[in-house]
Amino acid sequence: MGEVTIYVIDDWDAFMEAVSGCRYRLYQLKRIDNTVLVRARAGSIGFERKLDLSDEEDKKLYEKIKRDLEVWNFIEVKKTVADDEFFV
């Protein structure tokens, strides 16, 4: 199977415009202290952004993102492994 290109953006609203037509919606949150790295994917569009939760604007965006992830039934990704290594 060939490689798939993911187009990564950091505008959540633009990302959400791509979500409705996608069958699989995935996300991952990595929190370190007061910062969270948000990654989400819908089809060939990816979202990635680091948010500082001590900043009010970032905190509001993070809360919106969490609501949208739930409403749109995104599936949380715990980790990724190469296909040929999954059943080793």
C-alpha positions in Angstrom: 0.0 0.0 0.0 1.4 3.4 -0.9 2.0 6.3 1.4 -0.8 8.7 2.1 -0.2 12.4 2.2 -1.8 14.3 5.1 -2.3 18.0 4.7 -1.7 19.5 8.2 -3.4 22.8 9.2 -3.7 24.7 12.5 -7.1 26.3 12.0 -9.7 24.3 13.9 -12.7 25.8 12.1 -11.2 25.1 8.7 -10.4 21.6 9.8 -14.0 21.0 11.0 -15.3 21.9 7.5 -13.6 18.8 6.2 -15.0 16.5 8.9 -18.6 15.9 7.8 -17.6 13.9 4.7 -15.1 11.6 6.4 -15.8 8.1 7.6 -12.9 7.9 10.1 -12.2 10.7 12.5 -9.2 10.3 14.8 -7.6 12.4 17.5 -4.8 12.3 20.0 -4.1 14.6 23.0 -0.7 14.8 24.6 -0.6 16.9 27.7 2.6 18.1 29.3 2.2 20.4 32.4 0.0 23.3 31.2 0.4 22.6 27.5 -1.5 20.2 25.3 -0.6 19.0 21.8 -3.8 18.4 19.8 -3.7 16.2 16.7 -6.8 15.2 14.7 -7.3 13.7 11.4 -10.3 13.5 9.0 -9.5 11.9 5.7 -6.4 13.6 4.2 -6.7 16.7 6.4 -4.9 16.8 9.7 -5.0 19.4 12.5 -2.1 19.9 14.8 -1.6 22.7 17.4 0.1 23.2 20.7 -2.2 25.0 23.2 -1.1 26.8 26.4 -3.9 26.2 28.9 -2.7 29.1 31.0 -3.7 31.4 28.1 -7.5 32.2 28.1 -7.8 32.1 24.3 -6.0 28.8 24.0 -8.1 27.4 26.9 -11.4 28.4 25.2 -10.2 26.8 21.9 -9.2 23.6 23.8 -12.7 23.4 25.3 -14.3 23.9 21.9 -12.1 21.2 20.4 -13.0 18.7 23.1 -16.7 19.4 22.6 -16.4 19.0 18.8 -14.4 15.8 19.2 -17.2 14.3 21.2 -20.1 15.6 19.0 -18.5 14.3 15.9 -17.6 10.9 17.5 -13.8 11.1 17.0 -11.9 8.0 18.1 -8.9 8.5 20.3 -5.6 7.1 19.1 -3.5 5.7 21.9 -0.4 5.0 19.8 0.7 4.3 16.3 2.7 1.3 14.9 3.7 0.3 11.5 1.4 -2.3 9.8 4.1 -4.9 9.6 4.9 -4.5 13.3 1.4 -4.8 14.7 1.2 -8.5 15.1 4.9 -9.2 15.9 
